Amino acid sequence: MLQLVIGNKNFSSWSLRPWLLLKQAGLPFDEIPIKLRQPDTTAQILRYSPSGKVPALLDGDLTVWDSLAICEYVAELAAVRGVALWPADPKVRAEARSVSAEMHSGFPALRQHMSMEVAAFHPDVEKHPDALKDAERVAGLWVSCRQRFADAGPFLFGAFSVADAMYAPVAFRFHTYGVDLPPLAMAYRDALLSLPAMREWASGARAEADGKA
């Protein structure tokens, strides 16, 4: 059985990405939750991951850390079961990887000024100009993909892929902060938020915020 070490569902955006991908792939796994921002958080994580950060995926004697690396490994596991988590076409797959990598390494202002807080709703909070520039770039990526792949399904490249898992926390962010989006980007955000797995994650986040988890 796979085990996924995750942080708080309310604000651990990096944990959400592989968690959602595992759910969408139908791969069974156990959660190992660790409360972040506690005096012993790093020590608790180091029991499972050499990086001292979440998430980490445990598969027997293998530990995979870093969200994108975990997603790549999950995609390989899913492929054995006939579940594709990357586009089949090599050129489209290369674009999907580029889109995913940009999310992995970019958008620092969005991360800093619109941190993920699933259980909150702050549409009236003044938005930092640099965060809005990042949001505009993200929305542009979404619109570009949806314009070209709408006939193949509701996600960035039609069927759900690693790229969608990478942007799932942004969907929560855009909802929390009431970010204005073009219609195609809004529809994509809503498609992500309506996934049963995303609803499950949001329910867990609300339970944490209410002190019930």
Buried (B, 14 or more C-beta within 10 A) or exposed (E): EBBBBBBBBBBBBBBBBBBBBBBBBEBEBEBBBBEBEEEEBEEBBEEBBEBBBBBBBBBEEEBBBBBBBBBBBBBEBBEEEEBBBBBEEEEBBEBBBEBBEBBBEEBEBBBEBBBBBBBBEEEEEEBBEBBBEBBBBBBEBBBBBBEBBBEEEBBBBBBBBBBBBBBBBBBBBBBBBEBEBBEBBBBBBEBBBEBEBBEBBBBBBBBBBEEEB
